[in-house]
């Protein structure tokens, strides 16, 4: 009976020694450390996240992108193509809608779709639903407010 107790005690001591040694030898911030430290977040996660966001932002098809409405001057004959979700308001001048087989540009002010070739109404909130080449061609010099991605052709 004493032999059995002694074997169990020695086995338990050996297991505790291995676990204790692992804990003592683990470096904080190491890949084996299960606790996430502030330095790990600052030194590893944040730079990776910044690189990912910059890659996604630069990988788009836009020449420009604005999270707020930006006032943009468009010369006569110039074409503006919008990314999906872009919003714009024609403030001065006139233009012709460029639509696709899937539809045109949503005029949310009056609630209908502007088909290919129709006139862009002034001071109406217009939204481009998908990134498939929709936009407008300026008939004369235009001032337009744009929120979202766009490019010139």
C-alpha positions in Angstrom: 0.0 0.0 0.0 2.9 2.4 0.9 4.5 1.5 -2.4 1.4 2.4 -4.4 1.0 5.7 -2.5 4.7 6.5 -3.1 4.4 5.8 -6.9 1.3 8.0 -7.2 3.0 10.8 -5.2 6.2 10.6 -7.4 4.0 10.6 -10.6 2.0 13.6 -9.4 5.3 15.4 -8.6 6.7 14.7 -12.0 3.6 16.0 -13.8 3.6 19.2 -11.7 7.3 19.7 -12.4 6.7 19.4 -16.2 3.7 21.8 -16.0 5.6 24.2 -13.8 8.6 24.1 -16.1 6.5 24.9 -19.1 5.0 27.9 -17.4 8.3 29.2 -16.2 10.0 28.8 -19.6 7.2 30.4 -21.6 8.1 33.9 -22.8 5.4 36.6 -22.5 4.3 37.7 -25.9 5.6 34.4 -27.4 3.5 32.5 -29.9 3.1 29.8 -27.3 1.8 32.2 -24.7 -2.0 31.9 -24.5 -2.6 35.3 -23.1 -2.8 38.2 -25.6 -0.8 41.1 -24.4 -1.0 44.8 -25.3 2.4 44.6 -26.9 1.2 41.8 -29.1 -1.8 43.8 -30.3 0.3 46.9 -30.9 3.3 45.2 -32.5 1.6 42.5 -34.5 -2.1 42.8 -34.9 -2.4 46.6 -35.6 0.3 46.6 -38.4 -1.3 43.5 -40.0 -4.7 45.2 -39.9 -3.3 48.5 -41.3 -1.6 46.6 -44.2 -4.8 44.7 -44.9 -6.9 47.9 -45.0 -4.4 49.8 -47.2 -4.3 46.8 -49.6 -8.1 46.7 -49.9 -8.3 50.5 -50.4 -5.6 50.6 -53.0 -6.8 47.5 -54.8 -10.1 49.1 -55.8 -10.9 50.3 -59.3 -11.5 53.9 -58.2 -9.3 56.9 -59.1 -10.9 58.6 -56.1 -12.9 57.7 -53.1 -14.7 60.0 -50.6 -16.4 59.0 -47.4 -18.0 62.5 -47.2 -19.5 64.4 -50.1 -16.7 65.9 -52.2 -17.3 68.7 -54.7 -15.9 67.6 -58.0 -15.5 69.6 -61.3 -16.2 67.6 -64.4 -15.3 69.1 -67.8 -17.6 68.9 -70.8 -17.4 65.5 -72.6 -15.7 63.8 -69.6 -17.3 60.6 -68.3 -17.6 59.7 -64.6 -18.0 56.0 -63.7 -19.1 55.1 -60.2 -18.4 52.2 -57.9 -21.3 50.4 -56.3 -22.9 52.3 -53.5 -21.7 55.7 -54.7 -24.0 58.6 -54.2 -23.9 61.8 -56.2 -25.8 65.1 -56.7 -25.5 67.2 -59.9 -25.2 70.8 -58.6 -24.5 72.7 -61.9 -24.5 71.8 -65.6 -26.1 68.8 -67.3 -25.2 65.3 -68.2 -26.4 62.0 -69.7 -26.8 58.8 -67.8 -24.7 55.8 -68.7 -26.7 52.7 -67.7 -26.3 49.0 -68.4 -28.6 46.1 -69.4 -29.2 45.6 -65.7 -30.6 49.1 -65.3 -29.6 52.7 -64.7 -29.1 54.9 -61.8 -31.5 55.1 -58.9 -33.0 58.6 -58.4 -34.0 58.5 -54.7 -35.5 62.0 -54.8 -38.4 60.9 -56.9 -38.1 57.2 -56.6 -37.4 55.9 -60.1 -34.6 54.5 -62.2 -32.8 56.8 -64.7 -32.3 54.7 -67.8 -29.3 54.8 -70.2 -29.3 58.1 -72.2 -31.7 60.0 -69.9 -30.8 63.4 -68.6 -29.2 63.6 -65.1 -31.6 65.8 -63.0 -30.0 68.6 -61.0 -30.2 68.6 -57.2 -31.5 65.0 -57.0 -29.9 62.3 -54.8 -28.7 59.6 -57.2 -27.3 56.2 -56.1 -25.4 53.7 -58.2 -26.4 50.2 -57.1 -23.7 48.0 -58.6 -20.2 48.4 -60.0 -20.8 47.6 -63.6 -19.9 50.7 -65.5 -22.8 53.1 -64.6 -22.2 56.8 -64.5 -22.7 59.9 -66.6 -21.1 61.9 -69.4 -21.0 65.7 -68.8 -22.8 67.6 -71.6 -21.1 70.8 -70.4 -18.9 71.8 -67.5 -20.4 70.2 -64.4 -20.1 70.5 -60.6 -21.2 67.4 -58.8 -21.1 66.3 -55.2 -19.9 62.7 -54.9 -19.7 60.2 -52.0 -18.0 56.9 -52.7 -15.7 55.6 -55.4 -15.5 57.0 -58.9 -13.2 57.3 -61.8 -12.9 59.4 -65.0 -12.8 58.2 -68.6 
